[in-house]
């Protein structure tokens, strides 16, 4: 997977902001994402989430979806598949605060791969059964 170990999993929102609206990420997250040898994980479900948002008209992309996805999964981002172990973990998350299957799979991916989830989702901020690094996005005027 390149020079450095993968230590962070990007949630869909962080990955999307990094690819389309980097100015909405706080400095510490931008710095983390731009480290020369940094490697990040991305759950395969995040690709589907972005595709779905685009399909239903909630996300405008500057190019065709397939080309956009290929470009947005840069060389330092590793798509992690949904495995039987991840699905089993997702179905058994203790005290999970969200009823979103994609969030369950993303958190389970972080847990199974022992990664810290980078997220701006306030509902996940205090979830103590996974390593979470929460940040508040910068709102544009």
Beta strands, then each sheet from edge to edge (+ up, - down):
strand 1: 6-10
strand 2: 39-43
strand 3: 77-80
strand 4: 116-119
strand 5: 132-134
sheet 1: 3+ 2+ 1+ 4+ 5+
end
